[in-house]
Each structure stands twice: as C-alpha cells, then as structure tokens.
C-alpha cells in the first residue's frame, strides 16, 4: 500500500488511541452535608388515597358533594384558627391540615368540576403558613420539615387533582400581593417588580435532576433575577445557563426557553433593609444586570456560592442581594443521599451544602407572589421527575453512568472546538467548565433517561386506557422502578 495512504491512516489510529485514554481527574468533594434526606415513607397512604378516588368516582350522588363541602369547611376552620393565633412548626394542626387536604383531594379529583376552589384553598393555606414562618427559625430541622411537608405536599395534591380534571383552569395562580415600589411590568399576566426572583422548571432531563436531587425534592430547577428598566419598564432576566454562563434574556426569550412552570418570589416589604431602602431590590437587580454586561461569568459546575468568579443559577440572585445586605437561602440547601451525591459529583459538583432553587420557596424573607404553570405539560413534568427518582434509586444502589467509551475521542474533539469558540465569546457543543468525560457521561445520562421515559410513557398509556384515569405520581415512580429494575 502507498506510504502516502498508510502514514495518515496510522496517524489517525494513533490519535484516536490517544484520545481514547480515559484521563479525567477525580472531582473532590469540597463541602459535605451533615443531614438526612426527607423521606415521605407513606406508600400505603398514597394507595389508600387512590382507592378513595376510585370509590368517589363510583359515587355520583349528592353524598359526594356533601362530603366535599364538609371537608372544605373543616379545612377553612383550621385556617381560621391558624390565621387568628400564632402557631409554630411543631403545631399538630399543620399535620391535621395536610391530612384533611389529602383526604379532600381524591373527592375533588373525582368530581372534576370544583378544582378551582381546591386550588384557592391551597392558595390560602400557603399564604397563611408562609406569613407565619417569618417568625420561625428556618435553620431548625423541625421548621424545614414542617414547611416542606405542608407547602410541597399541598402542591403535589393540587397537581394530582389537576391531572384528573377535564376542566381547563387558569395557568396563573395569584398568591399574595406583596407591596413593592420598584419598577414593574407584566409577564404572562403576572405583575412582576424589579428585584423579584423567578424560580422555574425547565423541560430538560438535567432540570428534573436538579429539582429532585435534593434532601427536600422539589419542582423547580432554575432561578432568574428580574431587572425592570426604569424609563421603559422593559424586563430583563439575569440567569446562569450551563451552556453560556451568566446571561441576560428578554421576557420572550425567557418564556420560550421551555418553561414548564415558574414561581414569582419577592423580598418582603417589612424587612428592616427594605424599610430603610424600598428601592433595594431594584438596586440589587441593576447591579447584577451591569455585572453581567461588564464581565464574562462562566457557569459554576462546582456549585460554590462563596466564589463569584463563576456562578450557577441560584448564585446570581444570592450574590446580588448579598451586595446589599440581604442573605438569601438563610437555611442552606443540603444534598446528603449517596446516590445523588455520586451522580452530581460525576458532572462536576463539589459542594453539597449549597443553594438549590426549590428551597428558595421556604425562605421566610420571601413572599410567594404568584405561580404560572403550563397545565398541558403537567404530565410531562411528573413523568420526567418519576424517571429521575427511579434513576436516583439506581445510583443509591451503586449503579454508575455507563457511557460509550468509543465516542470519547469524538467528544474530546468537540471539546477542543468548544474551547476555541469560547475564546471568541461563543458557545460550542460542550459547555465551558465541563470536561470531555463529563460531557460523555452527561449525554449517556440523557439517553438513559429518554429510554426509560418512553418505557414509562407506554406503561402509563396502558394504565390510562385500562383504569380510565391518569396514573398518579406514585404509580409513575413504580413504573419507572420496574423499567430500571432498581427498587
């Protein structure tokens, strides 16, 4: 064979072999969480609620309506008592309230027409509990657990009802009109002010992982800080993207970046810092807006909120407010589960005492102003989460991400190309700050999730056809665990 052909082929083979070498330094864990993940451990309870739902579907008489009215009245009585007297995280009425809410859910879901009243009941409950939590010590375990159980538990119950309903509801849920004097505008029918924090859930696999990979698994994966320009009232969203680092988006760009839901949080107007300077939130947002324009801030895969050279999404908001004397996430987020830690560490996370998006809801300094959800994508939201929950069980059992080693040279070439693109201020296929092997494992993780998701989707379709209702979340998790073989 001609040497002109042999040598280039040998060179390519040698280069491919060198690029196959799995050189990827181990990622040290910088901060470990000394905590325990919250576990509901109520599988039998969820099955009982499903049985109650099926029984209620068979009861089409007036008795069901009377039971709904009686339970609604009981919950309102609980709320009257809580609203008119101080209460604390250990108050047993909170557990009773949540239990009554869970009992009402199946009846409302079966009835199918009064779900808006159920949503408003949740809305009132959340407002009362959040307002009372201002006087609670958020760093106590009892406080975190009480807030999580009631606020997350009620949201979960509401969404199970919505998934069974054939009645279309308003995607906007107004919660509390917290006062603000900063510039304002509207996004999807919600009045937002400069300095507000928009906590959202994206539609990607990694979004589901961030939402669920927490000691208190939640529904949100991303945080953006909103800046409203004084003269034009034009809104800008300052956020950290895995691909681009800290960037500024218009409202349209923010919404079109596949948001399944978002929640508007606002710093309370009665905080001493806000009383002293009512424009503080606007100043914090403007500071971050200008900071993002002055320098390139890469994405922080380490999730180290003490170091602002690189930032992850939560850090954008916390860094801005810290500059003006307000420390958000008064109770830092913890990630303690072996499976979650191992999986996130694979992608470069080093800090497991950090600031997770979902946990911002429980910060007593913040009021929940409103929520928006894509009601048509609610099942997708739950499907993604259920598959992630099952994959985390596998990780807890020691299963590692199995990536295609033969593709590693291709990924390394893509990383080299991305590096050159980063030098001229553009993005490449491999995010800045992510190694080639991490990128290969990330792609394998996404593919694994996609495969499992389609298996569960098929199982869910069969369930819906045979049972004549949408499978609730615990059924989706069971299907996902069957698909993975991990329990």
N, C-alpha and C positions, 0 to 999 in steps of 0.2 A: 504494500500500500504506500502511496506517496507520503513522504515525510511532512509535506505541507498540510496534509489532512490529519496524519497521526498525532503530531505535536499539539495542534489546537484541541483535538479530542481528549488527549491525555491531560492537557491543561484544564479543560472543563471538568474532567473527572476528579482531578486533584482539588480544584477549587470547590467542587460540590462536596468532596470528602471533608475538606477543612470546615466548610460551613455546616456540616452535619455534627461537628463536635458540640456536645451539649454544655457549653460553658455559660453558666448563669450563676453569679454569686448568690449565696443564700441570703435571704432577707431577714435581718434580725428584728425581733420584736422589741420596740422601744418602751412601750407602756402596756402593762398587763392589767386587766380588770380584776379587782378583788370583789367579785359579786356573783350572783346567781341569776340565770335567765328565768324570767317569769314563765310558768307553765300552767295552763288552764287545768289540764288533767280532769276534764269533765266530759269524756266521750259518751258516757251513759246519759248524761244530761242532754247533750245535743240530739241523741237518738230519741229521747223522750219528747223533745220539742217537735221533732219531725213526725212522731206518731200523733201528737196533739194536732199538728197541722192537717194530717190526713183525716183524722177524726172530724175536725172542724169543716173540712171540705164536704163531708157527707151530711153535715147538719145545715140545711138551708132554711131552717125555720127562724122564728123570732128569738129563740133562746140564744143563738149565737150573737145577735145584735145586743141583746140584754147583757150578755157576759162581757162583750167589748165595752159597753157603757159603764158597767160596774168596775171593771179593771182600770179603765181610764180615769174614773172618778177616784179610785184608790190611789193611783199614781199622783194625780193632782193634789190629793190630800197630803201625801208625802212631801210634795214640792212646796205646798203652802207652809208646812211646818219648818222645812229646811230654810225657806226664804225669810221666815219671820224670827229665826233664832240662830245664833252661831252654832256651827257644828264642825267636827274635826274628822280627820281621815279614819279614825277608829270607830266612828259612829256606825252602829249596826244598821241604821236606817238606810245607809248607802247600799249595803248588800240587799236589803229588802226591796229597795227601789229598783235595783238592777234585776232582781229575781222577778218582780212584778212586770217589768218591761219585757223580759224574756218570755214570760207567760202570755203576755198580750200579743207579741209578735206573730205567732202561728195563727191566731184568730183573725188578725188584720190581714195577713197574707192570704188566708182562705176566703175572706170576704171580698177582697180585691177592689173595694171602692173607697175605703176610708183611710188609705195610706197617707194622704197629706196631713191628716190630723195626727197620725202616729209620728210623722216626721216633725211636726211642730211640737209634739210632746217631748221628743228628743232634744229639740232646739232649746226649749225652756229649761230642761234638766241641765243641759250643758252650760247654759248661761249662768244658772244659779251656782253650780259646782265650781265653775271657773272663777266667778266673782268671789266666792268664799275662800278659794285657795290662796288668795292674796295674803292671808294671814297665816298660812301654813308653812312649815319648814320643808322646802322641796328636797332637801338633802337627806331627809329621813326615808328609809325604805318603805315605811308604812304609808307615807304621803304619796310616793311614786306609784306604789301598787294600787292605792285607792283611786287615784286619778286615772291610771291606765285601765283598770278594770271597768270603771263606770263609763269613761269617755269612749274608749275603744270598743268596749262591749256593746254599748248602745249603738254606736255607728255600725258595727257588724250586724246587729239585729235589724236595723233600719234597712241595710242593703240586702239582707235576705228577703225582707218583705218586698222591696222594690223589684227584685229579680223574679218574684212570682206574680207581679202585678201586670195586668194588661192595660192599665190606665196610665197614660203618659203624664209625668209630673214635671214641674218647673225644674230645670237643671240648677237653678240658683237657689241657694238657701241663705237668707239673711239671718244672722245670729244676733249681733249686738252692734248698735250704732255708737261706737266709741268715738268720743269727740276728738277733733284734730283741727289745727289752724294752718296746717301746711298745704301747699298747692295740691289740687285734686283733679281727677279725671275719672272716666268710666272704662272698665274692661269687662266685656260680656255681661253688661247690666249691673255690675258691682262698682260702687263708688270707692275708689282707692285714693290714698293720700301718699304724698312723697314721704318715704321712710318706712312704708308698710313692707312686710315680708310676705312673699308669696311662696307657700310650701306646696309643691306639686308632685304628681306621679307621672313619669314618662311611660312610654309604651314599649321600652326595650327590656330585654332579659336582665341586663345589669340593673335596671331600675327596680325590678322586682327583688333582686338580690339585696340591694341597699335597703329597700323597705322592710324586708323580712329578716335581714342579717343583723339582729339587734337583740339585746336582752329583753326588750319590750317590742316585739314585732309589730310593725305598723302598716300604714297605707301610703306613705309619702317617701319620695326618693330624692327630692331636689329642693333647693332654696334659692330664691332670687330676691334681690333688694330693688325696690322700685324708686326711681327718681323722676319727679314730675317737674319739668322746666317751668320756671316762674312766669315768664311772659307768654308762652304759647300753650301752657298746660299739656305739652306733649309728654307722654310717658316713655320712660326707658327702663329696661330690665337689666340689671347688672348681675351676671351669673357666671359661674365657673363650669366650663364644659371639658369633658375628658379629652376631646379632640383639639380644642382651641385654647384652653386655659380660660382666664377671666376675659369676658367679652360683654359687649353692650348690644342689646336687641331691642327692636321696636316691639310694641304690643302685638302687632300682627305676626312678627317673626316668632315671638314667644308662644303665642297660641298655636301657630302652625307647626311647632316642633312637637307634634303629637302628645298633647297633654290629655291624660285620662281624667284628671281631677286637679283642682288646686284649692287651697285654703288661704284666706287673707288674714294675717295676724298684724295687730297694731299695738305699739307700746302704749300702755295705759296713760291716760292724761293726768291721773292723780299721782304719778310717781314724782318724788321730790325734784328730780332732774328736769322733768318736763314742766313742772310748775314754775321752776326757775327760768327755763328757756323753752317755751312752747314750740319754737322752730327747730329744736334739737334734732328730731328725726329727719327733717329736710336737710339740715346741715350735714348729718352723717351720710345721707344718701348722695348728696352733692360731692362730698369728699371722696367717696368710693367711685363715683362717676368720673371724676377728674383723675383719680389714681389709675383707673383702668385705661385712661387715654394717655397718661404720661409714660407708662412702662409696660412691657410685656410681662404678664404674670402667668407662668405655666400652671397646669393642673397639678395639685398635690396628691399623688397616689398614696403617700405615707399617712395622710390624714392627721397631720401635726398642726393643730391650730395655734401653737405657740410661735411658729415660724412663718412670717408673712411673705417671704420671697416667692413661694409657690402657695396656691390656695385651692382648697376643694370648696364645693358649693356653700356649705354651711358657714365656712370661714369668711366668706365675703360679707355677710351680714354681721357676724360677731365682731370682725375686725373693724368695720365701720363704726359700730356703736361703741366699741371699747375706746376708740379715739375720743369719744365724747362722754366717757364716764359711766356707761351702762354695760354691764357684763351679761350678755345673753347666755342661755344654757347654764343657769345658776347651778343646776344639777347636771354634771357632765354625763354624757352617754357612756354606757359600758357594753362591751361585747365579750362575753365570757365562755360561750359554748365552744368546745374543742373543734367541732366541725366548722362553725362559722369562722373562727379564728384561722384555722388551717386554710380554708378556701380563700378568704380575703387576703391572707398573707401571700398566697400564691400570686395574687395580682399586684403585690407591692405594698399592701397596707402594713404599717409598722406600729401604729398606735391604736390601741383598743380601749383606751379611755379618751373619748373624743366628743364630737358634736354631730349627732345623727339627725337628719331632717325631721323624722316623725316625732322625736322627743321635744321639739320646739313648742308643740301644742300645749305641753304641760307646764311651760314656764309661766309662773304666776304674774310676771311683769307684763305679759301679753294678753290681749283680749282677742277672741276669735270674732272677726267681723262678719265673714260670710264664707260660703263654700260654693264651688261650681264643680259639677261632675258631668262627664259625658255619659248619660244614662244608657245610651246604646252600646257603650263599650264596657259596661259594668261587669258583664260575664267574663270578658277577656281579662279584665283586671284580676278577677278572682282565679281564673284559670292559670294565669302566669304565676300568681302567688302560691297556689296549691302545688304546682310543679316545683317551685323553688323550695317550699317546705319539705317536700319529699327528697329533693336532692341534698338538702342540708342534713337530713337523717342519714343518707348515704355517707356524707362527709364525716358525720359523727361516728360512723362505724368504721372509719379509716379509708374509705374509697377516695382515690386521688383522681385528678383530671387526666384522662388518657388522651393525649394529643398525638397527631400524626407526625412522627419524627422525620419522615421523608420529606415533609413540606417545610421543615425548619430552614433549609437553605433559601427557599423562596421568600420566607418571612424575613430572613435577615437581609436579603436584597431589598425588600420592601422597606425595611427599617432604614437602610442606607439612603434610599431615595427620600424617605420622610425626613431624615436628618437634613438633607440638602434643601428640601422645601421649607423646613423650619428656619433655616438660615436667612431666607429671603422673606420671612414673615408669612408663609403659607402653611397649610396642613397637608400631611401625607396620609397614607393608609394606616400607618402605625402611629398612635398618639405620642406626642413628646412626653418623655419621662417613663414610657413603658418599654421594657426590654423586648427583644425578639421572642424569647421563650415565653414571656408573659403574654405577648400578643398571640402566640400559637395556642397557648392554653386557654386564653380568652375566647378564641374562635371555636375551640373544641367544646368549651362550656356552653356557648351559644347554640352550637349544633346539637349538643346533647339535650338541652332544654327544648329546642324546636322539635326534636324527635319525640320526646316524652309528651310534649304539649299536644301533638297531633294524636297520639295514642289516647290521651285522656279526653280530648275533644270527641273522639269516636265513641268512647265509653259513655261520655256524658250525653251524646245524641241518642244512644240506645236507651239510657236511663230515662230521658225526657219522653221518648216515644212510648216506653212501656209503663212508666209511672204517671205520665201526663202532668209533670211539673219539672221545673228546672232543678237539677241537683244542688243542694245547699253546699256550703264551703267544705264541711267535714266529709261529705261524700266525694267531693273533688280530690281532697287530700288522700282519702282512702284509695281512689282510683290511681292517683299518681304514685302512691307507695306500691301498689300492685304492679304498676308499669316498671318501676325501678327495681323491685324485689327487695327493697330495704325497708325494714319496719323496726 
